[in-house]
Structure formats: structure tokens, C-alpha cells
Amino acid sequence: KPNLLSGMQPSAGSLHLGNYLGALVNWTKMQDDYNAFYCVVDLHAITVPQDPKELRQNTRITAAQYLAAGIDENKSALFVQSHVPAHAQLAWVLMTLTGFGEAGRMTQFKDKSQKAGADSTSVGLFTYPVLQAADILLYQPKAVPVGEDQRQHIELTRDLATRFNSRFGETFVIPEGVILKETAKIYDLQNPEAKMSKSGDPKGLVNIMDESAVIVKKIKSAVTDTDAAIRFDREAKPGVSNLLGIHSAISGQSIDALVAHFDGKGYGDLKGEVAEVVLAEIEPIRDRANELLADPAELDRLLAKGAAKANEQAEKTLATVYERVGFIPAA
Ligand code: TYM
């Protein structure tokens, strides 16, 4: 089986519907056909300030959600990034191959650093995509399932791998991003031109760990438009299109079938049904995640098992890299 790697940040206290539909659903599907490594990227989380106690809790919450959504710890390695020292070690080597301008062109860095201002932007945020490249390249994966917003980081990863290979000899597999077309981007319910994100409007953000009543309220207050027709048109009707997209992603019905189904009905009907579909999908995951969180020692044991598997693969790649760049063996 080919290898696969992906990861998510633990910073929000809960994954949101965009993380789930854009990436996690695909992770669970792909784990049968790939030797998969799924990571909670706590090193990435600290590129913006984190409360240590909350970070610990959020890391376990994220891992519990992976499991609750169907990641099987016997098929895939589920681990925490800081448990595998090779991530930071390879990132250092790759940083020496990354251009200052090249890193400066990453749009997520530009957005985040512009919002925060230069004095509140850490150097870690600047080098974030290089650490992400290290996460990926250590596992020699063919596939990296992510949402649309990660496309540029995957491109950088491919460029760095190609650069390393041509300078030091074939070392890294060049990975492909696997981006689901239909759910590549789930939009903010309050601001449906922007992606759903933990840094967006909290009312526009559906969290997997939210109470059911909260989820229903957020979906029922989703922004639509003044024209009452239920059609799919991202430009003219971003809010309605987002709701149709979410429904379709979960129910498996095509957009055309849904538009026919809602013919003659109103936005209230659409929102009511989307809320039902979302709850039916999310509630069991939330409840299972809460059960897992009730036994943190068991969760930590699963994560230790995943880290052992990940370390084995990662150390192999790092040893080759160290040797290729000219470091002498430590022995
Ligand atoms: P993160 O933690 O922001 O998001 C995790 C995954 O969810 C996807 N996603 C979305 N998909 C659709 N619609 C949305 N609104 C939406 N919001 C988020 C993201 O594309 C991602 O797949 N840099 C990464 C974490 C990372 C990583 C890696 C990913 C670190 N190392 C190695 C892959 C491989 C990030 O911040 O994702």
C-alpha cells in the first residue's frame, strides 16, 4: 500500500464542519487503501499564542474526534506531532532550502501576519509551511488529503522535495494533494463568501463538539438572500449554495436532485432539512468523542502506539536526509 499523511491543528477546541467535510471524511475513506499517518499538529498550533492547559485539552479533543469520525487506530497511525521529534529536525534542514521570498509569498502567512501586525507575528508563523512540508515528506506519502486552502502549502512541499532530490539525490517521494472537489471549501454561514474557519464569525461556524440546539440555531440563522428561489449559484447565491453543498456532501444526493426536491419550498424548509442532516451526522461523532475523552489515559495509550509507528518511519527518512546533507553519524 502507498503511504498517506495528513494533519489538523488542535487550536479550536473542536474541529468544525469544514475540517470534517473537507478532510476528515476523506481520511476515513482512504485508510483502507493507504498506509495512513494522521497527525494532530501541536507544533503548528503554537505559531500563535496558546494557553498550555487548553492546548493539552484541545490536542486530546482533536484526537478523540479523529477516532470518533472513524479513524481506526489499528489501520492507521494516529499520533501527536510533538511526539515525533523528526518533524522539527527535518523542518530545520528544509528551512535552509527555502527562499525568504518564497516563504513570504504564502497567502495564509500573508493574511495572518497582516491581521496580527509584524510585532505580533512570530518567526514560527513564517516558517509554518516548511514545518508542514517536513510533516509530509518524512512519511514518503503519495497522497495528502486536504481542503482547498492547503493547496499552496502542498505545492511548496513538492517544490522543496524536488529541490532536495536534485541537490542531494533521490530521497523524497513527490506527494500529491488529494482535494475533494465538492467539499474542498465549506463556507462561513454568516459570511458565505469566506471559508468556514475558527477565526471567522463564531455564529457562522458549526463545531462538531457543539450542542445540538446550538448547531440548529446556527444553521437556521445562516445568511441567505432576498430572492426566494433555491438554486445553486456560488456567485449570486453563496449562502443558499453553501447550504445545498453541505446537504449534498452529507446526504450523498446530487445538487440537481436537491434543487428538484426543494422546488416550491422556502429557505426555512432548506435550513430545517440541512440542520437535520448535519445533526444526524455529527451527533454520534460528538457523543463518541465525549466518551473517549472520559478516559484520557486510554486515549494517550492509543496516541503512544501511533507515535511509535510514526517514529519508526520518520526516523528512517531523517537518517537518510542527515546522511545526504553531510552530517556524520552520531555513533
Ligand atoms: P487546519 O487545521 O486549518 O485544517 C484541517 C483540514 O481541514 C481543511 N479545512 C477545510 N476544508 C473545507 N472547507 C473549510 N472551510 C475548511 N477549513 C479547513 C483544511 O484544508 C485541512 O485539510 N496547515 C494545516 C495543518 C497541517 C497539515 C500538515 C495538513 C499541518 N501539517 C500536513 C496536511 C499535511 C492546517 O492548518 O489545517
Boltz pocket constraint, residues with backbone or C-beta under 6 A from the ligand:
constraints:
  - pocket:
      binder: B
      contacts: [[A, 5], [A, 6], [A, 7], [A, 8], [A, 9], [A, 10], [A, 17], [A, 18], [A, 19], [A, 20], [A, 21], [A, 22], [A, 23], [A, 41], [A, 44], [A, 131], [A, 132], [A, 135], [A, 136], [A, 144], [A, 145], [A, 146], [A, 147], [A, 148], [A, 149], [A, 150], [A, 153], [A, 183], [A, 184], [A, 185], [A, 186], [A, 187], [A, 195], [A, 196], [A, 197]]
      max_distance: 6.0
